Amino acid sequence: MLATSRPPDPGTSAHDRIYRSLRQQIMHGELPPGQALTLRGLARSYGVSMTPAREALRRLAAEGALTLSASGRVTTPELSFERIEELATLRALIETELASRAMPRAHLALIERLTAINMANAEAAVKHDAVAYIRTNLEFHRTLYLRAQAPAMLAIAETVWLQLGPTMRALYARLTRAEPPQHHRMIITALKAGDEPALRLAVRTDVTQGLRHLAT
């Protein structure tokens, strides 16, 4: 279900407000794969005309967050196994590089922040809250990668996360375990030790293991 709109920011256009809200919902897996979206429904939900709703959908479709059929039907993506494998490979390539670039700037405050986020991630796992799990998982990675000071590379990573959001929801909804993967702890341990090879291995395993399991 689409989130209800918040009071608009006077400095934000209607189409940008819808875009940002939908982008967050898709990235965090709030919408399942194959979820249909309509201009009329979006316009009504956000209290706007159909023009800004159409602009927001077109922008998200251009980023691969939505699929636009020849008939004009708009849905969240249902990814093929081949596409999941491709995006998993991209995550491995981009995010290991971001982690390596972040390591020299991994001060104690960052490590403490990552530890706190990982605790929230563990709580989401215990509660079997797929959306909170995805949100805190991405927050963990984004917090680390911001230290890389590589905004173009991070933007590419976020576009991959966006395309994977609904699929990640489907994956985590299947999980029966009540604890998060151990790889976040391995990432934190590697950062503390200044061990770049261990950091790259932990990040690569963390970002690909679940996705590749889904693609097999």
ROMILUM-475006 format. One record per residue (C-alpha): residue in one letter; x, y, z. Coordinates in steps of 0.02 Angstrom, whole numbers, padded with zeros to 5 digits. Example, Ala and Ser with C-alpha at 12.3 -4.5 7.8 and 13.67 -1.06 7.14 Angstrom:
! ROMILUM-475006
+------+--------+--------+--------+
: type :      x :      y :      z :
+------+--------+--------+--------+
:    A :  00615 : -00225 :  00390 :
:    S :  00684 : -00053 :  00357 :
+------+--------+--------+--------+
END
This chain:
! ROMILUM-475006
+------+--------+--------+--------+
: type :      x :      y :      z :
+------+--------+--------+--------+
:    M :  00000 :  00000 :  00000 :
:    L :  00064 :  00173 : -00041 :
:    A :  00110 :  00284 :  00103 :
:    T :  00000 :  00434 :  00132 :
:    S :  00079 :  00598 :  00085 :
:    R :  00155 :  00712 :  00215 :
:    P :  00125 :  00900 :  00218 :
:    P :  00220 :  00969 :  00069 :
:    D :  00382 :  01064 :  00090 :
:    P :  00352 :  01238 :  00015 :
:    G :  00520 :  01226 : -00072 :
:    T :  00485 :  01057 : -00153 :
:    S :  00388 :  01036 : -00315 :
:    A :  00240 :  00916 : -00316 :
:    H :  00325 :  00797 : -00437 :
:    D :  00486 :  00796 : -00336 :
:    R :  00389 :  00760 : -00176 :
:    I :  00303 :  00609 : -00256 :
:    Y :  00467 :  00552 : -00334 :
:    R :  00562 :  00555 : -00169 :
:    S :  00423 :  00470 : -00073 :
:    L :  00400 :  00331 : -00201 :
:    R :  00588 :  00310 : -00223 :
:    Q :  00608 :  00278 : -00037 :
:    Q :  00462 :  00157 : -00033 :
:    I :  00531 :  00058 : -00180 :
:    M :  00710 :  00055 : -00116 :
:    H :  00657 : -00004 :  00056 :
:    G :  00546 : -00141 : -00013 :
:    E :  00382 : -00066 :  00043 :
:    L :  00308 : -00112 : -00127 :
:    P :  00316 : -00295 : -00183 :
:    P :  00373 : -00351 : -00356 :
:    G :  00240 : -00325 : -00488 :
:    Q :  00144 : -00193 : -00389 :
:    A :  00041 : -00089 : -00512 :
:    L :  00037 :  00100 : -00494 :
:    T : -00089 :  00215 : -00577 :
:    L : -00082 :  00400 : -00612 :
:    R : -00255 :  00425 : -00541 :
:    G : -00213 :  00329 : -00382 :
:    L : -00051 :  00424 : -00354 :
:    A : -00131 :  00592 : -00388 :
:    R : -00269 :  00554 : -00263 :
:    S : -00147 :  00486 : -00132 :
:    Y : -00035 :  00639 : -00139 :
:    G : -00170 :  00768 : -00170 :
:    V : -00100 :  00829 : -00336 :
:    S : -00149 :  00831 : -00520 :
:    M : -00097 :  00688 : -00634 :
:    T :  00041 :  00790 : -00717 :
:    P :  00165 :  00786 : -00572 :
:    A :  00119 :  00604 : -00539 :
:    R :  00161 :  00564 : -00721 :
:    E :  00327 :  00656 : -00710 :
:    A :  00376 :  00562 : -00552 :
:    L :  00334 :  00394 : -00630 :
:    R :  00433 :  00433 : -00788 :
:    R :  00584 :  00484 : -00683 :
:    L :  00577 :  00323 : -00582 :
:    A :  00554 :  00218 : -00739 :
:    A :  00711 :  00299 : -00812 :
:    E :  00807 :  00240 : -00658 :
:    G :  00744 :  00063 : -00676 :
:    A :  00639 :  00075 : -00517 :
:    L :  00478 :  00050 : -00614 :
:    T :  00432 : -00046 : -00772 :
:    L :  00328 :  00041 : -00905 :
:    S :  00243 : -00079 : -01027 :
:    A :  00197 : -00041 : -01206 :
:    S :  00016 : -00024 : -01150 :
:    G :  00065 :  00108 : -01023 :
:    R :  00047 : -00003 : -00869 :
:    V :  00169 :  00044 : -00731 :
:    T :  00230 : -00085 : -00606 :
:    T :  00375 : -00117 : -00488 :
:    P :  00501 : -00232 : -00573 :
:    E :  00491 : -00421 : -00568 :
:    L :  00672 : -00465 : -00601 :
:    S :  00730 : -00618 : -00696 :
:    F :  00864 : -00730 : -00622 :
:    E :  00987 : -00660 : -00750 :
:    R :  00948 : -00481 : -00698 :
:    I :  00968 : -00522 : -00514 :
:    E :  01138 : -00599 : -00550 :
:    E :  01190 : -00446 : -00649 :
:    L :  01140 : -00326 : -00511 :
:    A :  01224 : -00434 : -00379 :
:    T :  01384 : -00425 : -00480 :
:    L :  01369 : -00236 : -00491 :
:    R :  01347 : -00224 : -00303 :
:    A :  01503 : -00330 : -00276 :
:    L :  01608 : -00223 : -00393 :
:    I :  01550 : -00052 : -00337 :
:    E :  01527 : -00080 : -00151 :
:    T :  01693 : -00166 : -00119 :
:    E :  01778 : -00016 : -00200 :
:    L :  01675 :  00106 : -00096 :
:    A :  01721 :  00010 :  00062 :
:    S :  01906 :  00014 :  00018 :
:    R :  01901 :  00200 : -00010 :
:    A :  01808 :  00225 :  00153 :
:    M :  01930 :  00126 :  00259 :
:    P :  02063 :  00263 :  00280 :
:    R :  01927 :  00377 :  00352 :
:    A :  01849 :  00245 :  00465 :
:    H :  01869 :  00334 :  00632 :
:    L :  01800 :  00271 :  00798 :
:    A :  01640 :  00373 :  00785 :
:    L :  01598 :  00289 :  00619 :
:    I :  01627 :  00116 :  00690 :
:    E :  01516 :  00157 :  00839 :
:    R :  01381 :  00220 :  00721 :
:    L :  01390 :  00062 :  00614 :
:    T :  01377 : -00044 :  00771 :
:    A :  01220 :  00049 :  00825 :
:    I :  01140 :  00029 :  00654 :
:    N :  01182 : -00155 :  00654 :
:    M :  01092 : -00173 :  00821 :
:    A :  00937 : -00096 :  00742 :
:    N :  00958 : -00217 :  00596 :
:    A :  00964 : -00362 :  00718 :
:    E :  00805 : -00301 :  00803 :
:    A :  00716 : -00295 :  00635 :
:    A :  00772 : -00474 :  00601 :
:    V :  00704 : -00533 :  00768 :
:    K :  00537 : -00451 :  00729 :
:    H :  00537 : -00523 :  00552 :
:    D :  00508 : -00344 :  00489 :
:    A :  00568 : -00355 :  00308 :
:    V :  00552 : -00169 :  00271 :
:    A :  00644 : -00115 :  00429 :
:    Y :  00776 : -00246 :  00392 :
:    I :  00807 : -00179 :  00217 :
:    R :  00805 :  00001 :  00277 :
:    T :  00933 : -00027 :  00415 :
:    N :  01039 : -00138 :  00303 :
:    L :  01051 : -00001 :  00172 :
:    E :  01081 :  00129 :  00307 :
:    F :  01229 :  00026 :  00368 :
:    H :  01306 :  00020 :  00195 :
:    R :  01269 :  00201 :  00151 :
:    T :  01345 :  00263 :  00316 :
:    L :  01506 :  00171 :  00276 :
:    Y :  01513 :  00221 :  00093 :
:    L :  01486 :  00405 :  00128 :
:    R :  01661 :  00403 :  00204 :
:    A :  01729 :  00353 :  00033 :
:    Q :  01694 :  00529 : -00030 :
:    A :  01648 :  00458 : -00201 :
:    P :  01475 :  00531 : -00236 :
:    A :  01462 :  00471 : -00416 :
:    M :  01503 :  00293 : -00366 :
:    L :  01380 :  00300 : -00221 :
:    A :  01244 :  00365 : -00336 :
:    I :  01268 :  00213 : -00448 :
:    A :  01257 :  00098 : -00297 :
:    E :  01096 :  00180 : -00242 :
:    T :  01021 :  00157 : -00415 :
:    V :  01059 : -00029 : -00401 :
:    W :  00978 : -00033 : -00228 :
:    L :  00827 :  00053 : -00301 :
:    Q :  00805 : -00076 : -00439 :
:    L :  00824 : -00217 : -00312 :
:    G :  00706 : -00150 : -00178 :
:    P :  00550 : -00252 : -00217 :
:    T :  00653 : -00408 : -00249 :
:    M :  00743 : -00386 : -00082 :
:    R :  00572 : -00377 :  00001 :
:    A :  00524 : -00542 : -00079 :
:    L :  00689 : -00620 : -00025 :
:    Y :  00686 : -00564 :  00156 :
:    A :  00502 : -00609 :  00174 :
:    R :  00555 : -00790 :  00146 :
:    L :  00686 : -00791 :  00283 :
:    T :  00647 : -00894 :  00437 :
:    R :  00800 : -00849 :  00540 :
:    A :  00783 : -00722 :  00679 :
:    E :  00958 : -00648 :  00670 :
:    P :  01049 : -00544 :  00540 :
:    P :  01192 : -00613 :  00435 :
:    Q :  01362 : -00611 :  00518 :
:    H :  01442 : -00509 :  00380 :
:    H :  01405 : -00339 :  00456 :
:    R :  01502 : -00391 :  00610 :
:    M :  01643 : -00449 :  00497 :
:    I :  01642 : -00279 :  00410 :
:    I :  01655 : -00190 :  00578 :
:    T :  01795 : -00306 :  00636 :
:    A :  01893 : -00276 :  00475 :
:    L :  01874 : -00088 :  00493 :
:    K :  01939 : -00095 :  00672 :
:    A :  02088 : -00198 :  00616 :
:    G :  02122 : -00095 :  00460 :
:    D :  02116 : -00257 :  00360 :
:    E :  02066 : -00206 :  00183 :
:    P :  02064 : -00382 :  00105 :
:    A :  01950 : -00443 :  00246 :
:    L :  01840 : -00290 :  00224 :
:    R :  01821 : -00318 :  00038 :
:    L :  01780 : -00502 :  00064 :
:    A :  01651 : -00463 :  00199 :
:    V :  01565 : -00329 :  00093 :
:    R :  01565 : -00437 : -00064 :
:    T :  01490 : -00585 :  00029 :
:    D :  01361 : -00478 :  00118 :
:    V :  01295 : -00393 : -00039 :
:    T :  01289 : -00548 : -00149 :
:    Q :  01251 : -00700 : -00043 :
:    G :  01063 : -00677 : -00023 :
:    L :  01034 : -00615 : -00200 :
:    R :  01130 : -00757 : -00280 :
:    H :  01036 : -00881 : -00173 :
:    L :  00875 : -00808 : -00244 :
:    A :  00942 : -00821 : -00421 :
:    T :  00981 : -01007 : -00410 :
+------+--------+--------+--------+
END
